[in-house]
């Protein structure tokens, strides 16, 4: 065997396999080119999920005859004017998309140059270009891709069903539409309009895609640190889903699926949601081109940051700060579902904020779930349970005060308890319904966290160090994080090559913890994300269990003073709008909505 050069046709087909693995990838490249061309409108038409036809039309600045010829050559691009791969200011930049598509499909391009007003057309079939000829076309470019992968049948047979391929295209267009709300998008499939989005403001665009509930329950995010800006909208914890597919992340306008960013989101919400629930959000990160590498993935779906810790810290702190500011606000979705077409407005009033949370934890996997109660009982010797519902100073209603005084509080004055679990309170603008168990669970939980932050994590030394063998690189990552782990009660130190010695554990974990599994789980997390939150998550999981057992139970009758005390404490407690599992603790109904129910409006 001798080394030889492959023919250009085969080279282009190989490149197509790297960049264009399915119709959605082809659509992504073509639409990105249209956006880079300054378009304000992009129309996408598909047939058979994109297998038989992909047509992308835009109103951008078009191409001249020379540019049209060059666009179909490999490594020809308008995106690198200074030939600097470290400063890429456009979405597309690889210079391989069009020739790669043309090598495996039949392509026709019609374009009108905005400067000259001349229109041209070219056809490519199996990588062979026709001569450029005059055409009749309005300003912009229309590109048709027919019979994708006809030249590579082996790849064609591995495509999914037409509907699956179409849904992948729709997801791609949806993400690009979120990134560029100033651009109008239309997507049709087999003659039916599947998506029609007019140019709009960012939140209006997100509402059109994610639904009205998202717009009503979204918190605005806008933070900046050391030249990196994060902005967008994040849903309240009570607006959550069972998968991460409703988390939309963008870096310099590029939709990405980045593990560091998704891990930061999980870290920010882990104290407010169950581990199997995920928030809805759309976050946009703007970072200097020299501080991010967008050329690490053929489809540009992943990026690499120069300072990953800075980016993660910005995302976590920005989300936590905004969630804390809206901690007593609850979701509108509950009332929307309950009252159907009436759709009462449930925007909760701004409640006075109490002492901020000092820590955030969640769930884990390094010990048996059956040990929860035993650990919770053990920890009570270190952290005393929350006091009972004694009348709060603000809850005391003197005889000379009228009931309307209590109604001026954000959560109003308690009027009744129904089904031994729900408190009915009257406000100046309507009524509030409170789930007493869920609400008190959050109050107890926040008190436990405050106690832990005040007293610190108590350590329990081991009679003899536990030696854990790891890969040498994993052991070093743990040693590098030794100071962080020590603050959480876990003391580790090196013990030869590829091993560490564990000298103490957090006291609240008790004696049932599998030390080796704990250490290896933390090491795995450090390897994957560079940060560890697993131990924090487990500590808070135990506190959450304690809070659940120490809170007012469903079925317990409360008197008026106890109910009002609960309402006042909710107003003073961070994150009281949702319980520890992300469910709402209270909902409201305005007087106008009540009147609608009875036909008075």
N, C-alpha and C positions, 0 to 999 in steps of 0.2 A: 504494500500500500504506500502511495506517495501523497504528500500534501498537495492539494490543488485548490484553486479558487472556485467557489460556487457560482453558478450563473445568477445574474441579477434578479431574474424572476423568482428563483428559489430563496434568495436572500430576502426579498420583499415579503414572501410568504412566511418566512420565519419571523420577520419583524411583526407581521400582522398577528401571528400567534401570541406574541408578547403583549401587544398593545390592544388588539381587537379580538377578544375571546368570545364575545357574544354581541348581539345587536345593541344592547344598552351601552357598551363601550364605544361603539361607532357613533351612536347618537351623542354621547358625552363629548367626544372629540369635536364633532361638527358644531354642536351648540356652543361650546367654548370658543371655537373660532369665530362664530357669529357674534358672540358678546365682545370678544377682543376687537372686532371690526366696528365697534361703536353702535351696534344695533339697539334700537328701542323696541323692536318687535321681532319675535322669533316664532315661526309656525312650524310644527313638526307633524308630519303625516306618516302613518305606518300602515302596512298591510301584512297580515299573517305574523304579527308580533315583531315585525321588522325583518323577517326572513326574506320576503319577496320584494319589499319596498321600504326604503327610508327616504323621506323627502324633508329637507330642512331649508326653509326660506327665511331670509332676513332683509332688513332695510339698512344694512351697514354701508360702509364706504366702497365696497366692491373691490375689483382688481382690474388692472390694465392687462393688455394682451401679453406683455412680457411676464407679469406677475402670475398670470393664469398658467402659463407654460411651466414656470419654475415651481409653482405650488405642488405639482405632482411629481417632483423629483425628491429623492431622499435627502434628508438633512438640509432642506431649503426652508427657511422660516423668516418671518418678519418680526419675531419676538425677541431677538437678541441683537439689538442695534450696536451694542458695544462688545459683542462676543464675550460677555461675562456671565458664566453660569451661576455665579454667586448672587447676581442681582437680576431676578426674573420678575418683571412687573406685569406679566400676562398670565392668563390661565393655561393656554397651550404653549408649548415651547420645544417639544422634542423633535419637530421637523419630520416625523415619520407617519403621522396619522393618515393623511390623504394618500400618499403612495402605498401605504400598507393596505388600506381599504381597497384601493384601485387594483391591487394585485390579486385580490380574492373575490372581486365582485365587478359588476358592470356599473360604471359611474358616468354621470353626465353633469356638467357644471355650466350654468349660465350666470353671467355676472355683468354688472354695469358699473363702470368706474365713476365715482362721484365727481371727480375733478374734470374729466373730459366729457362725460356723458355718453361715451361709447360703450356698447354692449357686445359681449363675445361669448362664444360657446365652445366647449371641448368635450370629447367623449373618450373614455378609457375602458377597455375590455381586456381582462386578464393581464393587466400591466402594460398594454400597448396603447399609446396615445394617438388620437387622430389629430389632424391639423386644426388649428384654431380658426374659427370662422365667425363672421358677424352674426349677431342675434338681436332679437327684440326682447328687451327685459327692462323693467323699472329699476330704480336705484336699489342696489343691494345684490345679493347672491342667492341663487337656488341650486342646491346640490341634491341630486338623486342617486341613491345607491340601490341597485336592483340585484336580486339573486345573490345575497351575501353568502360567501363561502362556496359558490358553485365551482370555483376552481380548486377547492380543497374539500372534497366530499367527506373525508374522514372527520373533519371538524364539524361539518354540518350535522352529521348523525348524532353528535353528542349534545346538540342544543336541546333545551327543554321544550315543553309544549308552547304553543303560540301564546296562550294566556300568561304562562309563567314569564316568557320573554317580554311580553308587553308590560307586565307589572314591574319588571326590572327597569324597563325604559321609563315608566311613569315615576318610579322612585328617583331615578337619576334626574329627570326634569324637575321634580318637586324640590330636590335639594338645590339645584341651580336657581330655581325661582325664588327660594328663600334667600339665597345669597345676593340676588340682584332684583329687588322689588321694583326698581325703576324700569325694568324691562317687562313688556307684556309677552305672555306665553300662551300658545294654543297647541294642544295635543289632540290629534284625532287618530282613531284606530278603526280600520275597515269601514270608513265613512261616518263613524260616530264620534262626536266630540267627547273626549274623556277628561279634558282639563282646559279651562279657559280663564286666564288670570290677567286682569288689566293692570297696568302700571299703578302702583299705590305706595302708601307709607309702609314701613317695615312691619308694624304690628297688624295693619290691615291685611298684608300679604300672609302673615302667619295665621291670622284668623281664618282667611279663606282656605288655607290648606289644612290646618289642624283643628279647625272648628271654633265656634263662638265660645265654647267653654274655656278654651285655652286663653283667648283674649281677656275674658272676664277674671281668670284666675292666674294671670301671669304677673310676675314681679319684674320691673325694669332693672337691668344690670348695667352698670357703667363704672368701671374702675380702671386705674392706670398705675403702673409701677415700673420705674426705670425704663421708660420709653415703650413699654408694652401695654396695649389697651385691650380691655375685655368689655364687650357690650352685648346686649341682646335681651332676651326675656326667658325667665325660668318659672315654671309652674309651681304653685303652692304644693307642699307635700301631700295634701289631700287629693291632688289631681295627679294620680299615678297610674302606671300600667304594669303589666306582668313581664314585659320585655324592654330592652333598651332601644328598640327600633324607632321610638319617638324622641330620641335624643339626637339633635342635629348640631353638628360641630363644624365650624369653618375657620380656616386659617388664611388670612389675606384673600378672602373671597373664594377659596377652594373648599368644597365639601370634603371632609376627611373622616376617617374612622381610626382615631388615634387612641392607643391604650393609655397613654399618660393622661390625656384629657378626660377620657371616660372614668379612669381611676380617681381623678381629682373630683369629678362630679359625685361619684359614689361616696368619697370621703366627706364631702360637704353635707350630703343628705343622710349619712348613715345613722345619725342620731334621731332622725325624724321618720324613717321608713323601715318597714320590715326588710330583711335582706333579699327577699324574692320580689320586691316591688321596686319600680324605677320611675323617676320623675320625668315629666315632659319638659323639654326646653330647647331653645335655639340660641347658641352662643357663638359670637364672632370675635376671633382673636386677631388683632393687628400687631404685627411684629416686623421689625426691620428685616429686609430681605437677606442681609448678611448674617442674621441670627437664626435663620431657619433654612434647612435643606429640604427642598420640595422634590428633589430628583432621586429619592431613595426607593421609589416604587414605580414600575412601568405605567400603571394606571393613575399615578399621582394621588392615591387614596391614603397614603401615609406620609408623615413628615418627621423630621428629626430636628429638635431644638438645640441650640448651642448651650443654653442654660435651662435644662429641664426643670430643675428645682424652682427657679424663679417663676416659670409658667405655671407649675402646679400650685405653688403658694398663692399666686394671684387668683387663680380660679377658685381655690378652696376659700380663701378669705373673702373674696367678693361675694360668693354665693352665701356663705355663712352670715355675713354682715346684712345682706338684703333679707335673708330668711328671718334673721333675728328681728329686724325692723318690722316685719309683717307677721311676727310670731303668733299674734292673737287673731289674725284673720283666718277665716275658714272658707272652704270651697263653696261655690254656688251650685255645684252639680247636684248636690243632694236635693235641694228644693226644686231644681229644674225637673228632676226625675219624678218627684212626688206630686208636683202640681202641673205637669205636662205643659199644655199649650199656654197656660197663664204665665209661665216662666217668670216668677217673681224675682226682683232684683235683690240679691243677698250680699251686696258689697258691705262688709262689716265695718262699723265705725272704727276710727283710729283709737286704739286703746293705749293708755299710758303704759310705757314699758317698765318692767321691773329689772331686777339685777340680771345682767347678761350671763349666759351659760359659759362656764369656764373650760368645759371639755366636751368631747364628742366621741362616742364609741359605737358598738353595734353587735353583730353575731359572729360566730366562728365555728371551728370544726375539730378542735383538738381534744375534746373530752366528750363523754357520753351525755346526751341530753337529760338522761334520768338523774344526773347529779345536780341539776339546777337548784332544786329545792334545798338539798343539803348544803350547797354553797351559800344560798341565800340566808339560811338559818345561821350559818357560821359567821357571816359578815356582820350580822346584827350586833355582835359584841364590839365591833369596831365603829359602826355607823348606826346611830339610833334612828328608829323610824320617825316619820313625819308626825307632828302632833295632830290630834283630832281636829274636827271642824268646830273650833271655838269661835264665837262671834267676833268678827273682825271689827276694828275700830270704825272703819268706813261703813260697815254693814249695820251698825247700831242705829236704829231709827227711833229717835226720841218721840215721846208722845205728842210734843208740841209740833213736830214736823208732820207735814202732810205726805201721803203716799207718793205724790208727784216728785218729791225731792229724790227719793230712791230711784225713781224712773229715769232721772237724768244721768245715772251711771251708764256706761256703755252697754253693760249686760242687764241693766234694769233691776227691778224689784221682783223677788220671787212671789208668785201668786198661788202655785199649786204643784203637787207632785203626782204624776200619773204612772201607773204600772210599776210603782216602787222603783223607778229608774230614771224617769225623765222629769226635769224641772221646767216648769212653765214660768217665764218671767215676762213682766210687762215693761216695755220701754216707752219713751216719749214718742217714738215713731212707729211702734208696732209691738211685736212679741219675739221672744227668743226661746228656743227649746234646747236644753242642755242634757247631754248624756252624763249623769253624775259619776258613773264608774270610770268612763274614759277620761273625763275632765280631772277627777281627783288623782287618777293614775299618773297623769302628766305632772300635776302639782307635786306629788310625792317623789317622782322621778327627778324633777329639777332640784328638789331639796337635797336628795341624796348626792346628786352631782356637785352641788354647791358645797356640801360637807366634805366630799372627797377632794375638791379643789382647795378647800381651806386647810384640811388636815394632811393632805398628801396621801400617796399610796403606801400603806403599811406593808413592810416586807416580812417575809418568813424565811429565815436562813435554813439551809439544808444541813443536816448533820454531817454528811459527806457530799462533796460536789458531784453532780451528775455529769458524766462525760458523754458528749454527743459527737459522733464522727460525721463529717460532712466533706463535700468537695472543698479543696483548699480555697477556691475563689468565694464559695458561699460562706465559709468560716470567716474570711477576711471582711466580707460585707457586714456580717453580724458584729464583728469587733469594731468596725468603723461607726456603727450605730449604737455602741455600748452606752454612751451618755444618755441617749434618748430612751433606750430600754430601761436604764437604771431609774429614771424618773417615774417609770411605770411599775417599778418594783421588781424588775427582772435584771439580775446582775450576772453578766457573763464575762469571761476572760479567756485569752488564748491558752491552749493546752497542746502544744506541739503542732506539727503540720497537719492541717485538715481536721482539727478537733477543737472543741471549746469546752470549758468547764462552766456549768451553771451553779452559782453559789446561793442564789435566793430567788424566790418567786413572790408575786403579789399575794398577800395573806388571804385575800378574799377568794382566791382560786382553790384554797384548801389542799387536801392531800390526794384528791382523786385525779388530778390533772396528769395526762401523759406527757411528761417533760420532753421526751425525744420527739414526739409528733408536733408539739408546740414549737419547738426550735426549728424543726424542718419546715413547718408551714410558714413561719416568719422568714426563714431563709428563701423559700420559694417566692414569697411576696416581694422581698428585696430584689431578687433576681429579675422579676418581671417588671416592677415599676420603679425601683430605686427608693421607695418609701415603704414604711410598714405601719399599718393601722390595725393589724389583726389583733394585737394584744389589747389595744384600746377598745376595739369592738367587743371583745369577750368580756372585759371588765364592765362595760356599760350594759351588756346583755344580762349580766347577773343583777345589776342595779335595777334594770327594767323588770326582771322577774320579782325582785323584792317589792318594787313599787306596785306591781299588779296585785300581790298578796296583801300589801299594806294599805290599799286604797279602799274607799267606800264601795261595798259590793252592791251589785244589782239586787233588788228585793229589800233593801233596807229603807225603812221610812225615815225621812228627815223632817225636823220641824222648820218653821220659817227662819229662825235665826241661823240654823245650820245651812240651809239653802242659800241665804244671802251671804253668809261667810264664804261659801264655795264660790259664788259669783265674784265677790270682791277679790279673793285670792287669785282667781283666773285672770282678772284684769291686771294684776301685779306680777304675773308669772310669764316668762318668755315661752314662746311656742305653745301656749295653752289652746291655740285653735285646733290642734290635732293631738291625738294620743300618741303613745310610743310606737304604734304600728302604722301611723300615717292616716288614720281615720279621723273624720271631723269630730270635735267634741261639742260643737254647738252650731245651730243654724238659726237664721232669723227670717221673719216674714213681716213685711211692712204693712201698715194699716191699709194702704191703698190696695195691696194684694188681697188682704182679708176681705175688703169690701167687694172686690171683683168676684171672689168665690160666692158671695151671696147676692150678686147682681145689683149691688148698689152703685156700681160704676160701669 
